Amino acid sequence: MSSGLELALLCAGRGWWVHPLLPGSKRPAGNCRRCRPPTPGGPPPCGFPELGAGGCACLAAGRYCHGVRAATTDPELIRRWWRGRTFAVGVATGPSDLVVVDLDDHHHPLPERELVLPGIDLAAFPEADCVRTGVDVLELLCRVRRAESLLHAPPTLTVRTPSGGVHLWYQAGGARYTQGAGRLGWQIDVRAGWSTAVAPTTRTPAGCYQVTGPESDPARLPRWLALELGRVGLRSRDPDPPPARIRLPRLATRRRPHDAAAYAAAALRREAETVAGARSGRNDQLNRSGFRLGQLVGAGLLELDEVHQALTEAAALAGVDPGEAKAQSTLRRALQAGMRSPRTIPSPGARP
């Protein structure tokens, strides 16, 4: 059994969702050309995740093409992925209910004071001009908030990276957060949601992700730090809606170009999932989504009855009574308004 496989199984046994990383790298491994984006950060040709899991058969087939979104805790699948390979181990933070605060130690020039701790007035803290690393910036944030140093309390799983940085691992406690670089502070990255953290004890040519200190388990995310993540916009108010629960119509491609049909299908799924995930301002969201999809109905890309049914079911998942007169009136007016302003069919490769 390889060390990578041992580590992956150990992480999965802790309830952490894992996926392969290229040996000696923090980049996800890819084993399917069709699922590799043609440009860095671009959408893959297979359409996942924009078109939902149904847009690509690789996940269902047990392939790891989609990196963090393919992460698993299934021991058999993990053995299949790592058998005979020297993959490193990535931990999917969101599915694992984790938040990892990544404190960098890059030799970058100090930015303007306003960017050291964005959104915080540091006029009364002259030491802000002396910070050099992510650790310094986090310590400054602790002083500003009159909180004990996070390097000591609460004791949590702490990892020293090969580059000299520090990873502080926390349990999210069921709350959902999103990743962000520099949002909390200069040289501070927050790994959460659809983000990957390198598993502790991973070895690379540059060194080891070495656990330091006595704690081997993540502590609960301190409440004050959770509030800070919310302040800088890294708190996700609503969970990702489960696409499988929304019954979307199968759009026929007859009499319409394939690219236009794919565009319409992606738009319908996206708007339906947005409505289904709304926990506040649901009628406002229903109005916006109805108008956007009504534009596609007016352009002949979608059928009115199908859109009405899909948005009604999505609203029901968000807690709206399907028979509620106000919601139905909002939806009808929004669809009609959109139909009066048909959307131009996008060029091939455009995203909705």
N, C-alpha and C positions, 0 to 999 in steps of 0.2 A: 504493500500500500504506500503510495507516495505521500510526502509530507503535505502537499496541497490537498489531496483527497482526505487525509486525516483531519486537517484543519477545517475543510468544508463540512465534513460530517459533524465535527465538534460544534461548529457554529450553528448548524441546522438543529442539533440536539438542544441548543439553548433557545430555539425558537427564532433564530435569525435567518432570513431568506438570503440565499447566496447565489452567485453566478460567476462564471469563469472570467478571469482577467488574463490578458496576454502575459506570458512570463516576463518578469522584470519590468512590468508596466502597470499603470493605473487605468489603461484602456480596456474596455470589454472585448472579449474574443468574439469573432464572427465566423460563422461556418456556412453562410449562404450568400452568394453574390446578389441574389435578387433582393435581399434584405439590407444591403449595404447602401447607405445614402450616396448618391453620385457626388455630392459636395458635403464637406464637413458641416454638421448641424442641419442639413437639409432633410426633407422627408424621404424615406426609402421608397423604391419603386413598388413594393408590395402593398403600400397604403397603410400599414400599421404604424402608430396607433390612431392616425387620423380617421380611418374607416372602421376602427374597432378591431377586436380580435378576429372577427369574421373576415377581415380583409386579407389575412395571411394564415396559411395552414401550418406555419412552422411552430408556433406555440403549441398547438394541439398535437403536433408530431413529436414534441419533446425536444426541440432544438433550442440552442442558446443564442440565436441570431440577434435577439432584441435586448441583449444586455440586462440592465436592471429590471426591465419589464418581464424578462423571462425567469427571474429569480425564483427559487424553489426551496422547500425544506424536505422534499421527497428523497430519502436515502438512495433508492434505486436509480433515480434520475441523476443524482449527484455522482454515484459510482460510474454511471455510463459516461457522463461528461468528462470526468477527471481520469478515467482508466487509461493508463499508458501515456498520459500527457503531463506536462509540468506547469499547468495553469496556476496562477496565483488566485486568491479568493477575494471576491468583492462582496460586501454586505449591503443589501438594499435597505436603506434606512427607513423609509416610510412603511413598507410592509412589515418590517421588524419592530415597529413602534419605537424607533430610535431617533435621537437628534445628536449629531456629532458636531461639536464646535472645533473648527480647524484653525489653529493659531500658527500662522506662517512666520518664517524667519528669513524673508528674502531681503537682499541688500538693495532696497529701493529708496529713492529720495523721499523725505518726509513731505506729505502733501500739505495743502493749505489746512489751517486749523479746523475749518468747517467740515473737512472730510475725515478728520481723525475719528470722531464719534458723530456721524451725521445726525442732525436734528437736535444736538445738545450744545448749549452755550458753555464754552470752556473758558470764558474770560476770567473766572475765579480760580482756574487751575493752570498755573504757569508750567507745571510739569508736562503739559500736553505738547510742549515744544521739544521735549527730550525723549519721546517714545521712539523706539527703533524696531520693535517686533510686535507680532500679534499678542504675545504674552503681556508686553508692556501696555498695549491698548486695552486689553481685557482687565488688567489690574486697575487702569485708570477708570474704566467704566464702573468697577466695583467701588472705588472711592467716591465717584460722583454719586452713586446710588446708596452710599453708606452701607454697603453690604460686605460681608466677609469675603476674602479672596476665594475665588472659585478654584484656585489651585490647591486649596486645603479643605474647603467646606462647601457643600457636603463632599466627603470622600467618594470618589467615583473612579471608574475605569479610565486610566490615563495612559496614553501611548505616545512615546517619543518617536518621531518620524526620522527616516534616514537623512533628510535635509536639515534637521535640527528643530523642526516645528513640533507642536504638541496637539494631540487630539484628545478632547474631553468628551467622553461618551455618556449620554443620559437617556433614561427612559422617558418617552413622551407622555406616558400616562393616558393614552387614547386620544390625545389632542393631535391635530394634524398641522404640520408646518411645511413650508416650501423652502427650497434651497436658495441661497443668495450669497454672492461674493461682495464683501465690502459694505453691505447694507448695515450690519450691526456695528462695524468698526473697520478701520484700515488694517489690512493684513489679517482680517478675520473672515473666514468662510463658514457658512452654516450648511451642513449637509443634512438634508431632510427630504421627505417626499420621494420623488423619483430621482434619487441621488444615490451615489455609491460611496461607501467608506472602505478602505483597505482593511481587511481583517487583522486584528492584533496578532503578532508573532510572524506575520508574513515576511519572508526574506527576499530581498532583491539584490542585484549586483551593487547597488548603492549602499546597502545595509539592511537592517532589520527594523520592522515596526515593533519596537520593544515596549512591553508593558512596564511602567514604572510605578512605584508605590505599592501599598499592600492590597489595594482593592482590585478584584478581578471582575466585578459586576458593575454595570452602569447604575448610578443613583437616579432617583426621580428628579426630573428637571426642576430646578428651584423656581418658585412662583414668580419671583421678581425678574428672573431671566426670561421666563415665559411671557411676561408682560412686555419686556423689551423687544422680544421677537415680534409680538403683535404690533408694537409701536412702529417698527420699521417695515411693516407689511409682510412679514414672513409667517404669520399665522393664517392657516387656511380655514375659513369659517365653516365650510361644508365639505363633507367627504366626497371623494370621487364617486359619481353615480355609477351603478353597475349596468353597463350597456345591455347585458343579456336579458335584463328584466323588461326592457322596452321593445315591444314587438313592432318593428319597422317593416313597411311593405317592401317587397322585392321589386325594384324599379326595372321595367322592361327597357332594353336598349333599342328596340325596334323603332324606326322613324326618328331616332335622335342619335347624334354622334356619341361614341363611347366616352370620350373625355367629358362631354356635357353630362352624361348619365352619372359618371363617377363623381363629378362635381356636385350634382344634385343630391346623390346619396350621402356624401360626406357632410353636406350642409344640413340635411335632414337629421342625421344622427347627432351632429354637434348641437344643434338647437334643441333637439329633444332631450339630450343628456343635460344641457344647461338648465332647462326648465325642471327636469326631474331632480336636480341637485339643489334647487333654490330653497332656502329656508327662511328668507325674508324678502319682501318686495316681489312676491310670486306673481301677482297680477301684472306688475311692471315688466317682469321678465317675459311673461306670456305675451304681452303686447309687443315687445321688441322682437321676440322670436317669430311670432305670427306675421309681423310685417315683413321680416327678411325672407321667410319661406313663401309668403304671398307673392313677393316679387318673382320668385322662381316659378310659382304657379302661373303668373301672368306671362312669363316667358315660355311657357309650354314645357317646362322641365319636370314639373311635379303635378300630380292630380290633387285637386282641392279636397276631395273626400278623404284621401289617404293622409294628407297633411293634417287635416282637422282631427282625424282619429288618433294619429301619432302624438300630437301635442296634447290632446285630451288625456290620453293614458299617461303621458309624461307628467302632466300637472297633477294627476291623481297620485303618482309616486311621491310628489312633493307635498302631499297632504291636502290638495284642493279637491273638494267634492265634485265629481264629474258633472253633476246636475246643477251646480251652483250657477244661478242666473248671471251674476256679475262676471264670473270667469268666462262663461260661454259668450256673453255679449262682448267682452274684451277681445276674445279670440276671433269672433266673426268680424268685428270692425277692423282688427289688425290685418287679417287676411285680405279683406276687401281693399284696404288702403294699399297694401303691398301689390295687389293685382293691378291697381291703377298706375303703378310705377314699375313696370317690368324691369328686371335686371338684365343687363347685357350678358350674353353667354361668354364666359371667360375663355381666354386662349388656353390651349393645351398646357398642362403643368401648373396652372394657377390653383391657388388654395382658396377655399371658401372663407 
